[in-house]
Amino acid sequence: MAEKEEMNMVKISQQTGVWSNCRKSLTRLPENGQPLRSQSAILFRIALIALAGILPPLLLPPPLPAREDSARLVFQKTAVLPKSRVHVVKKGEWLAGILRNEYGDEPVSHTLIRKLNPGIRNLNRIYPGQRIRLPVREKTDLPEPANAVRKESASPAAIYRIRNGDSISRIILAELGVSPEEALPTYRLIRQLNPGMEDLAQLQAGQILHLPPGLAPPDARAAEPAQADTRLAEKVPEKATAKTLPLTEGLLGIIQPVISRMKGTVTARGNYFIPIEGSVQVTINCFLIPVVELDDGTTVFLDFGNRLSEDLKGVIRGSWSNYAFLVAEELRDDLAALQQVINHSRKYRMVKADRPLTLISKPDIQVFPDWIIAGKETAGAAPYRQGIFLMGGGERPLPPDVRTFAEKNGFVITEISDGRAVASPVSSPAAAIPDLSGMRGIALAERLLATIGEKPVRNAEVVIFDQARDGFNLSIMADLLLVKGEKRFILHTKKLPEQFVRILKEAGTEVILIGETDRNRPLIEGVLQGLNIPVSFGYFSFRIPKDGKRPRLTATFPALMAMTGGEPLYLIDFDMPPEAGSLLNGAKGGRVIRY
């Protein structure tokens, strides 16, 4: 019993910081040799000390929980190093994008990534081909939420028709019943399923929206859009909504289409999660602070209400050097704000255009943008170019064929009117330009006549002498015979006797001699002049718009120009894309033919 009691005392003394060898404490004597106190008294004091160390933690109240609605930094318990796998960095990837693609909105510790990759000095600077280690997600560690969007390859995507009053947030939260925590990944999935919709924040009644498979189909709740919208409004203070929403939507009306045409994204709904050093995560409300992401990894936060403190921004910049912030004073002017967003990138620059840009040299087609967004030149690839055109009152958008032609030549066109990007009008695809190149002789003449709307007849018999009139019959077989009103034209490869030519001319028939090897400009000029069609060679220019102080696009090219039926016909000896040919259609029925 004595040994057992001694062991218990040793344990108690260890918990309270008392010397662990009680036997020595009990027998130690002062300098005069007398015992300090009796053994029972000492045991009583030690018991009191032990109780004093154990009872306070039990009697104190528990710590107050953090307020969830006010927290911006989220701390998570760091686990032991998990299993890892190798990811090979691809061109255009950056660490934040890799983590978002691999783990979605699940926070991943930045410190954990550093521990898994001790050989990489700066994780913000990774290059294509580099191998980085990422943690492997265990199914037991990552249970699927009850309302998570599940990928079901066998289930077709649901189709939803947009109604008046619909918004993407209402559809996600009210129609699909997705929780606020899962709204952002659902929004991103819907954006992937609808690549044709440039701006999900501006839905038009009647549009078709493809929804992820496995989610509930539309039901009667869709009939109450106004009531459903209040769910979102309740999460944002009324004062903030009134001040922020109009300014945000006005600015995003320019930023969103420009960024999307740079293969970037603008997120103005849901939450944006930023992993920080250690196990800290920052959550950004994108409704109040939209997030712009460029394809080079640059991320810019549009803080319209100056809600982010300098301390918090400093914490974020400490972990992510590619993150930038614009405050309210920098967002007052839409173009100036767009310029600052672009110029935060290491890859792009936005500057005022002081001279026209040449798209192609033959024909010489130039554009006159007000602003130009240019990317850095890279080996083996043309630099990115986007022109921003500020439209004046009454100006019409550029024809769709012109936009298509410009984009095929590496130039993206964005037109802005009244503070918003203008959509190009819909039109049918450009018709192919007739091609006469490679043809010669009678074949070229026949094709030329058919192209300008004539109907020549091959191997037609033409009577020169008639038995009833001349006492004998004589006729020739014309290679081509064309009848225009009361006159006839013979296109022939063999020279006729002058007497025959004179007799035919007196009868109202003209003879046009064509060599079997004749081609290109000499043959075309000879045929058209023989048909009394005016034709001349020169340099011709067109512009869009036709009138006004400044053009937005001009085209200059050399050509044979003929007037057929009151419309100009341009015959060129170089290749011209069909979309570029549509420029000439603006000149009252102008047509282009390649020879």
C-alpha positions as CSV (number, residue, x, y, z in Angstrom):
1,M,0.0,0.0,0.0
2,A,2.8,2.4,0.8
3,E,4.4,1.8,-2.6
4,K,1.1,2.3,-4.3
5,E,0.4,5.5,-2.5
6,E,3.9,6.7,-3.3
7,M,3.3,6.1,-7.0
8,N,0.0,8.1,-6.9
9,M,1.8,11.0,-5.3
10,V,4.5,11.0,-7.9
11,K,1.8,11.3,-10.6
12,I,0.1,14.2,-8.8
13,S,3.4,16.0,-8.3
14,Q,4.2,15.6,-12.0
15,Q,0.8,17.2,-13.0
16,T,1.3,20.2,-10.7
17,G,5.0,20.8,-11.3
18,V,6.1,19.5,-7.9
19,W,9.4,17.6,-7.7
20,S,8.6,14.0,-8.8
21,N,10.6,12.1,-6.2
22,C,8.3,12.4,-3.1
23,R,10.5,10.1,-1.0
24,K,13.3,12.6,-1.1
25,S,10.9,15.5,-0.3
26,L,9.7,13.7,2.8
27,T,13.1,12.8,4.3
28,R,15.0,16.0,3.5
29,L,16.2,17.8,6.7
30,P,17.1,21.5,7.3
31,E,20.6,22.4,8.3
32,N,19.8,22.0,12.1
33,G,18.9,18.3,11.4
34,Q,15.2,18.6,12.6
35,P,12.3,17.3,10.4
36,L,10.3,20.0,8.7
37,R,6.8,18.6,9.6
38,S,5.2,15.3,10.1
39,Q,4.7,13.1,7.0
40,S,0.9,13.5,7.2
41,A,1.0,17.3,7.2
42,I,3.3,17.3,4.1
43,L,1.0,14.9,2.3
44,F,-2.0,17.2,3.0
45,R,-0.2,20.2,1.5
46,I,0.8,18.3,-1.6
47,A,-2.9,17.2,-2.1
48,L,-4.1,20.8,-1.8
49,I,-1.5,21.9,-4.5
50,A,-2.7,19.2,-6.8
51,L,-6.3,20.1,-6.4
52,A,-5.4,23.8,-7.1
53,G,-3.9,22.8,-10.4
54,I,-6.7,20.5,-11.5
55,L,-9.9,22.4,-10.5
56,P,-9.6,25.8,-12.2
57,P,-9.8,24.5,-15.7
58,L,-12.9,22.6,-14.8
59,L,-14.6,25.6,-13.1
60,L,-13.9,28.3,-15.7
61,P,-16.6,28.9,-18.4
62,P,-15.8,27.6,-21.9
63,P,-14.4,30.2,-24.4
64,L,-16.9,32.2,-26.5
65,P,-17.3,30.9,-30.0
66,A,-16.3,33.2,-32.9
67,R,-19.1,35.0,-34.7
68,E,-19.4,33.2,-38.1
69,D,-21.0,36.2,-39.8
70,S,-18.1,38.5,-39.0
71,A,-15.1,36.2,-39.6
72,R,-12.9,36.8,-42.7
73,L,-10.0,34.6,-41.7
74,V,-10.7,30.9,-41.3
75,F,-8.3,28.7,-39.3
76,Q,-8.2,25.0,-39.8
77,K,-6.5,22.3,-37.9
78,T,-3.3,21.1,-39.7
79,A,-3.1,17.3,-40.1
80,V,0.0,15.2,-40.6
81,L,1.5,15.2,-44.1
82,P,-0.9,13.2,-46.3
83,K,-0.1,11.1,-49.3
84,S,0.9,13.1,-52.3
85,R,1.1,12.8,-56.0
86,V,3.0,14.6,-58.8
87,H,1.4,17.2,-61.0
88,V,3.3,18.4,-64.1
89,V,2.7,22.2,-64.6
90,K,1.2,23.0,-68.0
91,K,1.5,26.3,-69.9
92,G,-0.5,29.1,-68.5
93,E,-1.0,27.4,-65.1
94,W,-0.3,29.0,-61.7
95,L,-0.6,27.5,-58.2
96,A,-3.9,29.1,-57.2
97,G,-5.5,27.9,-60.5
98,I,-4.1,24.4,-60.0
99,L,-5.4,24.1,-56.5
100,R,-8.8,25.4,-57.5
101,N,-9.0,23.0,-60.4
102,E,-7.9,20.0,-58.3
103,Y,-9.7,20.7,-55.0
104,G,-12.5,23.2,-55.9
105,D,-13.5,25.4,-53.0
106,E,-11.9,23.1,-50.4
107,P,-9.2,25.0,-48.6
108,V,-5.7,23.7,-49.0
109,S,-2.9,24.7,-46.6
110,H,-0.2,26.8,-48.3
111,T,2.2,25.6,-45.7
112,L,1.4,22.0,-46.6
113,I,2.2,22.6,-50.2
114,R,5.5,24.1,-49.2
115,K,6.3,21.1,-47.0
116,L,5.5,18.8,-49.9
117,N,7.8,20.8,-52.2
118,P,10.8,21.9,-50.2
119,G,12.9,22.3,-53.3
120,I,10.7,25.0,-54.9
121,R,11.9,28.4,-53.5
122,N,8.9,30.4,-54.7
123,L,5.6,28.7,-55.3
124,N,4.2,31.8,-57.1
125,R,6.8,31.3,-59.9
126,I,6.3,27.9,-61.5
127,Y,7.0,27.1,-65.1
128,P,5.7,24.6,-67.7
129,G,7.1,21.1,-67.2
130,Q,7.9,21.6,-63.5
131,R,6.9,18.8,-61.2
132,I,5.1,19.7,-58.0
133,R,3.6,17.5,-55.4
134,L,0.0,17.8,-54.3
135,P,-1.8,16.1,-51.4
136,V,-4.0,13.2,-52.3
137,R,-7.6,13.5,-51.1
138,E,-8.9,10.6,-49.1
139,K,-12.5,9.7,-49.4
140,T,-12.8,9.2,-45.7
141,D,-11.3,12.6,-45.1
142,L,-13.4,14.5,-47.6
143,P,-17.1,13.4,-47.2
144,E,-19.3,14.7,-49.9
145,P,-21.8,17.3,-48.7
146,A,-25.5,16.4,-48.8
147,N,-26.3,18.9,-51.5
148,A,-23.1,18.7,-53.5
149,V,-23.3,18.7,-57.2
150,R,-22.5,15.1,-58.4
151,K,-21.2,14.4,-61.8
152,E,-23.4,11.7,-63.4
153,S,-22.2,10.9,-66.9
154,A,-25.3,8.9,-67.6
155,S,-27.7,11.8,-66.7
156,P,-28.3,14.4,-69.3
157,A,-28.0,18.1,-68.4
158,A,-31.2,19.7,-67.4
159,I,-32.6,22.6,-69.5
160,Y,-34.1,25.7,-68.0
161,R,-35.8,28.5,-69.9
162,I,-35.0,32.0,-68.4
163,R,-38.1,33.9,-67.2
164,N,-38.7,37.6,-66.5
165,G,-37.0,38.5,-63.2
166,D,-34.7,35.5,-63.2
167,S,-31.1,35.9,-62.0
168,I,-28.3,33.3,-61.9
169,S,-28.2,33.6,-58.1
170,R,-32.0,33.0,-57.8
171,I,-31.8,30.0,-60.0
172,I,-28.9,28.5,-58.0
173,L,-30.2,29.3,-54.5
174,A,-34.0,29.0,-55.0
175,E,-34.5,26.9,-58.1
176,L,-31.8,24.3,-57.5
177,G,-31.9,24.5,-53.7
178,V,-28.1,24.8,-53.4
179,S,-26.7,25.9,-50.1
180,P,-24.8,29.2,-50.0
181,E,-21.6,27.3,-49.3
182,E,-21.9,25.4,-52.5
183,A,-23.2,28.2,-54.7
184,L,-19.8,29.2,-56.1
185,P,-18.8,25.7,-57.4
186,T,-22.3,25.3,-58.8
187,Y,-22.0,28.7,-60.6
188,R,-18.7,27.7,-62.1
189,L,-20.1,24.4,-63.3
190,I,-23.1,26.2,-64.9
191,R,-20.7,28.6,-66.6
192,Q,-18.8,25.6,-68.1
193,L,-22.1,24.1,-69.3
194,N,-23.1,27.3,-71.0
195,P,-19.9,28.6,-72.9
196,G,-22.1,30.6,-75.3
197,M,-23.3,32.9,-72.6
198,E,-20.7,35.6,-72.1
199,D,-22.4,37.2,-69.1
200,L,-24.4,35.0,-66.7
201,A,-25.2,38.1,-64.7
202,Q,-27.3,39.5,-67.5
203,L,-29.9,36.8,-68.4
204,Q,-32.5,37.5,-71.0
205,A,-36.0,36.1,-70.9
206,G,-36.4,33.2,-73.3
207,Q,-32.7,32.1,-73.1
208,I,-32.0,28.4,-72.6
209,L,-29.7,27.6,-69.6
210,H,-28.1,24.2,-69.3
211,L,-28.0,23.0,-65.6
212,P,-25.8,20.3,-64.1
213,P,-27.1,16.8,-64.2
214,G,-28.4,15.4,-60.9
215,L,-29.9,18.6,-59.6
216,A,-33.7,19.0,-59.1
217,P,-35.5,20.1,-62.2
218,P,-37.4,23.4,-62.3
219,D,-40.6,23.4,-60.2
220,A,-43.3,25.8,-59.0
221,R,-40.8,27.9,-57.1
222,A,-39.7,29.5,-60.4
223,A,-43.1,31.3,-60.5
224,E,-41.9,33.5,-57.6
225,P,-38.8,35.2,-58.7
226,A,-39.3,38.4,-56.7
227,Q,-39.7,36.5,-53.4
228,A,-36.7,34.3,-54.1
229,D,-34.5,37.3,-54.8
230,T,-35.0,38.5,-51.3
231,R,-33.0,35.5,-50.0
232,L,-29.9,36.9,-51.6
233,A,-30.7,40.5,-50.6
234,E,-31.0,39.5,-46.9
235,K,-27.3,38.4,-46.9
236,V,-26.2,41.8,-48.1
237,P,-26.9,44.9,-46.0
238,E,-29.5,47.1,-47.7
239,K,-27.2,50.1,-47.6
240,A,-24.4,48.3,-49.2
241,T,-26.6,46.9,-51.9
242,A,-28.0,50.2,-52.9
243,K,-24.6,51.8,-53.1
244,T,-22.7,49.0,-54.7
245,L,-24.9,47.2,-57.1
246,P,-25.5,50.0,-59.7
247,L,-21.8,51.0,-59.9
248,T,-20.7,47.4,-60.0
249,E,-23.0,46.4,-62.8
250,G,-22.1,49.5,-64.8
251,L,-18.4,48.9,-64.6
252,L,-18.7,45.2,-65.2
253,G,-20.7,46.0,-68.3
254,I,-17.3,46.9,-69.8
255,I,-14.9,44.8,-67.8
256,Q,-16.7,41.5,-68.1
257,P,-16.8,41.2,-71.9
258,V,-13.3,42.5,-72.3
259,I,-11.9,40.1,-69.8
260,S,-13.9,37.1,-71.2
261,R,-12.4,37.8,-74.7
262,M,-9.0,37.5,-73.1
263,K,-9.9,34.0,-71.8
264,G,-10.2,35.4,-68.3
265,T,-13.1,35.4,-65.9
266,V,-15.1,37.9,-63.8
267,T,-16.8,36.5,-60.7
268,A,-19.5,38.7,-59.2
269,R,-21.5,36.2,-57.3
270,G,-20.8,33.7,-54.5
271,N,-17.6,33.5,-52.5
272,Y,-13.9,33.5,-53.4
273,F,-11.6,31.5,-51.2
274,I,-7.9,32.5,-50.7
275,P,-5.5,30.0,-48.9
276,I,-2.9,31.8,-46.8
277,E,0.3,30.7,-45.0
278,G,-0.3,28.0,-42.5
279,S,-3.9,26.9,-42.2
280,V,-5.6,30.3,-42.8
281,Q,-8.2,31.0,-45.5
282,V,-9.7,34.3,-46.5
283,T,-13.3,34.4,-47.9
284,I,-14.3,37.2,-50.2
285,N,-17.9,38.1,-50.9
286,C,-17.8,38.5,-54.7
287,F,-21.2,40.3,-54.8
288,L,-19.6,43.2,-52.9
289,I,-16.0,42.7,-54.2
290,P,-16.0,41.2,-57.7
291,V,-12.9,39.2,-58.7
292,V,-11.1,39.5,-62.1
293,E,-8.8,36.6,-63.1
294,L,-6.6,36.8,-66.1
295,D,-5.2,33.7,-67.9
296,D,-1.6,34.5,-66.7
297,G,-2.7,34.1,-63.0
298,T,-3.2,37.8,-62.3
299,T,-6.1,38.3,-59.9
300,V,-7.6,41.7,-59.2
301,F,-10.2,42.5,-56.5
302,L,-12.6,45.4,-57.3
303,D,-13.2,46.8,-53.8
304,F,-16.0,49.3,-54.6
305,G,-16.8,50.0,-51.0
306,N,-13.2,50.1,-49.6
307,R,-14.2,47.1,-47.4
308,L,-10.8,45.4,-47.2
309,S,-8.4,46.8,-44.7
310,E,-4.8,47.4,-45.6
311,D,-3.7,44.8,-43.0
312,L,-5.8,42.1,-44.6
313,K,-4.6,43.1,-48.1
314,G,-1.0,42.9,-46.8
315,V,-1.7,39.4,-45.5
316,I,-3.0,38.3,-48.8
317,R,-0.1,39.9,-50.8
318,G,2.3,38.2,-48.5
319,S,1.2,34.8,-49.8
320,W,0.1,35.7,-53.3
321,S,2.2,38.2,-55.2
322,N,0.0,38.0,-58.2
323,Y,-3.1,39.4,-56.3
324,A,-3.9,43.1,-56.6
325,F,-6.6,45.4,-55.2
326,L,-8.4,48.4,-56.6
327,V,-10.3,50.7,-54.2
328,A,-13.3,52.9,-54.8
329,E,-11.3,56.0,-56.0
330,E,-9.7,53.9,-58.7
331,L,-13.0,52.5,-59.9
332,R,-14.9,55.7,-60.6
333,D,-14.0,55.8,-64.4
334,D,-14.8,52.6,-66.2
335,L,-12.0,52.8,-68.8
336,A,-9.5,53.9,-66.3
337,A,-10.5,51.0,-64.0
338,L,-10.2,48.5,-66.9
339,Q,-6.8,49.9,-67.7
340,Q,-5.6,49.4,-64.1
341,V,-6.9,45.8,-64.1
342,I,-5.1,45.0,-67.3
343,N,-1.9,46.8,-66.4
344,H,-1.6,44.8,-63.1
345,S,-0.8,41.8,-65.4
346,R,2.8,40.8,-66.3
347,K,1.5,39.7,-69.7
348,Y,-0.8,42.5,-71.0
349,R,-0.8,46.2,-71.4
350,M,-3.7,48.6,-72.2
351,V,-2.8,51.9,-73.8
352,K,-4.4,54.6,-75.9
353,A,-4.1,53.9,-79.6
354,D,-2.2,56.7,-81.3
355,R,-2.1,55.2,-84.8
356,P,-4.0,52.6,-86.9
357,L,-3.2,48.9,-86.8
358,T,-2.7,46.9,-90.0
359,L,-4.5,43.6,-90.0
360,I,-3.2,42.4,-93.5
361,S,-1.1,44.2,-96.1
362,K,-2.9,43.0,-99.3
363,P,-5.5,44.2,-99.3
364,D,-4.3,46.9,-96.9
365,I,-6.9,46.7,-94.1
366,Q,-6.4,49.0,-91.1
367,V,-8.4,49.4,-87.9
368,F,-8.6,52.6,-85.8
369,P,-9.3,51.6,-82.2
370,D,-9.5,54.1,-79.3
371,W,-7.7,51.7,-76.9
372,I,-5.5,48.7,-77.6
373,I,-4.8,45.7,-75.3
374,A,-1.6,44.0,-76.3
375,G,0.1,40.9,-75.0
376,K,3.8,40.2,-74.9
377,E,5.4,38.6,-77.8
378,T,6.2,34.9,-77.4
379,A,8.3,32.6,-79.5
380,G,6.2,30.9,-82.2
381,A,3.0,32.7,-81.4
382,A,1.5,36.1,-82.5
383,P,1.0,38.5,-79.6
384,Y,-2.6,39.0,-78.3
385,R,-4.4,42.1,-79.5
386,Q,-7.8,43.5,-78.6
387,G,-9.1,46.9,-79.8
388,I,-11.7,48.9,-77.9
389,F,-13.8,51.2,-80.0
390,L,-15.8,54.0,-78.4
391,M,-19.0,54.4,-80.5
392,G,-20.5,57.8,-80.9
393,G,-24.2,58.6,-81.0
394,G,-25.9,57.1,-84.0
395,E,-22.9,54.9,-85.0
396,R,-23.7,51.3,-85.9
397,P,-21.7,48.3,-84.9
398,L,-19.2,46.8,-87.3
399,P,-20.6,44.0,-89.5
400,P,-20.2,40.5,-88.1
401,D,-18.1,39.4,-91.1
402,V,-15.6,42.2,-90.2
403,R,-15.3,41.0,-86.6
404,T,-14.8,37.5,-87.8
405,F,-12.2,38.5,-90.3
406,A,-10.4,40.6,-87.6
407,E,-10.4,37.7,-85.1
408,K,-9.0,35.3,-87.7
409,N,-6.2,37.7,-88.1
410,G,-5.4,37.9,-84.4
411,F,-7.4,41.1,-83.5
412,V,-10.4,41.0,-81.1
413,I,-12.9,43.8,-81.5
414,T,-14.9,45.2,-78.6
415,E,-17.3,48.1,-79.3
416,I,-18.6,50.2,-76.4
417,S,-21.7,52.4,-76.4
418,D,-23.2,54.2,-73.4
419,G,-20.9,52.4,-71.0
420,R,-21.6,48.9,-72.2
421,A,-20.2,46.5,-74.7
422,V,-22.2,46.2,-77.9
423,A,-23.1,42.9,-79.4
424,S,-22.5,42.5,-83.1
425,P,-25.7,42.1,-85.1
426,V,-26.4,38.6,-86.4
427,S,-26.0,37.9,-90.1
428,S,-25.6,35.0,-92.4
429,P,-22.0,33.7,-93.2
430,A,-20.1,35.5,-95.9
431,A,-20.4,34.0,-99.4
432,A,-17.3,32.6,-100.9
433,I,-15.5,34.8,-103.4
434,P,-15.8,33.4,-107.0
435,D,-12.4,32.1,-108.0
436,L,-11.3,32.2,-111.7
437,S,-7.6,31.6,-111.1
438,G,-5.9,28.8,-113.0
439,M,-8.4,29.1,-115.9
440,R,-7.6,30.2,-119.4
441,G,-9.0,30.7,-122.9
442,I,-12.7,30.0,-123.6
443,A,-13.2,28.3,-120.2
444,L,-12.1,31.5,-118.5
445,A,-14.3,33.6,-120.7
446,E,-17.3,31.4,-120.2
447,R,-16.9,31.4,-116.4
448,L,-16.4,35.2,-116.4
449,L,-19.6,35.8,-118.3
450,A,-21.5,33.5,-116.0
451,T,-20.1,35.2,-112.9
452,I,-21.4,38.6,-114.1
453,G,-24.8,37.2,-114.8
454,E,-24.7,36.4,-118.5
455,K,-25.7,33.1,-120.2
456,P,-23.4,32.3,-123.1
457,V,-24.1,29.3,-125.3
458,R,-21.3,26.9,-126.2
459,N,-20.7,25.6,-129.8
460,A,-23.6,27.6,-131.2
461,E,-24.2,27.6,-135.0
462,V,-24.1,31.1,-136.6
463,V,-25.3,31.5,-140.2
464,I,-23.2,33.8,-142.4
465,F,-24.7,33.2,-145.9
466,D,-28.3,32.0,-146.4
467,Q,-29.5,30.1,-149.5
468,A,-32.7,32.0,-149.8
469,R,-30.9,35.3,-149.6
470,D,-27.4,34.6,-151.0
471,G,-28.0,31.5,-153.1
472,F,-26.0,29.2,-150.8
473,N,-25.6,28.3,-147.1
474,L,-22.5,29.0,-145.0
475,S,-22.3,28.9,-141.2
476,I,-19.7,28.7,-138.5
477,M,-19.6,27.0,-135.1
478,A,-18.9,29.7,-132.5
479,D,-17.1,28.6,-129.4
480,L,-19.4,30.9,-127.3
481,L,-22.4,32.9,-128.4
482,L,-23.8,35.6,-126.2
483,V,-27.1,37.4,-126.9
484,K,-27.6,40.9,-125.3
485,G,-30.7,42.5,-126.4
486,E,-30.6,43.0,-130.2
487,K,-26.9,42.4,-130.4
488,R,-25.0,39.1,-130.5
489,F,-21.4,38.4,-129.5
490,I,-19.3,35.6,-130.8
491,L,-16.3,34.6,-128.6
492,H,-14.0,32.5,-130.9
493,T,-10.5,31.1,-130.6
494,K,-9.9,30.9,-134.4
495,K,-9.5,34.0,-136.5
496,L,-12.3,34.4,-139.1
497,P,-11.8,35.9,-142.6
498,E,-12.3,39.7,-142.6
499,Q,-15.2,39.3,-145.0
500,F,-17.0,37.1,-142.5
501,V,-16.3,39.5,-139.7
502,R,-17.7,42.4,-141.8
503,I,-20.8,40.5,-142.8
504,L,-21.5,39.5,-139.2
505,K,-21.0,43.0,-137.9
506,E,-23.4,44.4,-140.5
507,A,-25.9,41.8,-139.2
508,G,-25.5,43.1,-135.6
509,T,-23.0,40.4,-134.5
510,E,-19.6,41.3,-132.9
511,V,-16.7,38.9,-133.0
512,I,-14.3,38.8,-129.9
513,L,-11.1,36.8,-130.6
514,I,-9.7,34.9,-127.7
515,G,-6.4,33.1,-127.7
516,E,-6.4,29.5,-126.4
517,T,-3.7,30.3,-123.9
518,D,-5.0,33.8,-123.0
519,R,-5.5,34.3,-119.2
520,N,-5.7,36.7,-116.4
521,R,-6.0,40.5,-116.9
522,P,-5.4,40.6,-120.8
523,L,-8.3,38.2,-121.4
524,I,-10.6,39.8,-118.9
525,E,-10.0,43.3,-120.2
526,G,-10.5,42.1,-123.8
527,V,-13.8,40.3,-123.1
528,L,-15.3,43.1,-121.0
529,Q,-14.3,45.8,-123.5
530,G,-15.6,43.7,-126.4
531,L,-18.9,43.6,-124.6
532,N,-18.8,47.4,-124.1
533,I,-18.5,47.1,-120.3
534,P,-16.4,49.9,-118.9
535,V,-13.3,48.5,-117.1
536,S,-10.2,50.2,-115.6
537,F,-7.4,49.3,-113.3
538,G,-6.7,51.3,-110.1
539,Y,-6.4,51.4,-106.3
540,F,-9.7,51.6,-104.4
541,S,-10.5,52.4,-100.8
542,F,-13.4,51.9,-98.6
543,R,-14.1,52.8,-95.0
544,I,-16.5,52.1,-92.1
545,P,-18.5,54.1,-91.4
546,K,-18.8,55.7,-94.8
547,D,-19.4,59.2,-93.3
548,G,-18.0,60.9,-90.2
549,K,-14.9,62.5,-89.0
550,R,-12.9,59.3,-88.2
551,P,-13.1,55.8,-89.7
552,R,-13.0,52.7,-87.6
553,L,-11.8,50.5,-90.5
554,T,-10.4,51.2,-94.0
555,A,-9.5,48.9,-96.8
556,T,-7.3,49.7,-99.8
557,F,-6.4,47.4,-102.7
558,P,-5.5,47.2,-106.4
559,A,-8.1,45.8,-108.8
560,L,-9.8,45.8,-112.2
561,M,-13.1,47.6,-111.7
562,A,-16.0,47.1,-114.1
563,M,-19.6,48.4,-113.9
564,T,-22.1,45.6,-114.7
565,G,-25.8,46.4,-114.3
566,G,-25.1,49.5,-112.3
567,E,-23.0,47.8,-109.6
568,P,-19.2,47.8,-109.2
569,L,-17.3,44.6,-109.9
570,Y,-13.8,44.3,-108.5
571,L,-11.5,41.7,-110.1
572,I,-8.4,41.0,-108.0
573,D,-5.3,38.8,-108.5
574,F,-4.7,37.9,-104.9
575,D,-6.4,35.9,-102.2
576,M,-9.0,37.7,-100.1
577,P,-10.9,36.1,-97.2
578,P,-14.7,36.1,-97.7
579,E,-15.1,38.2,-94.6
580,A,-12.9,40.9,-96.0
581,G,-14.9,40.8,-99.3
582,S,-17.9,41.8,-97.3
583,L,-16.3,45.2,-96.8
584,L,-16.9,45.9,-100.4
585,N,-20.5,44.9,-100.2
586,G,-21.0,48.2,-98.2
587,A,-20.3,50.0,-101.5
588,K,-23.7,49.6,-103.0
589,G,-23.7,46.0,-104.3
590,G,-20.0,45.8,-104.8
591,R,-18.7,42.3,-105.6
592,V,-15.2,40.8,-105.7
593,I,-13.9,38.2,-108.1
594,R,-10.5,36.4,-107.9
595,Y,-8.7,35.7,-111.1
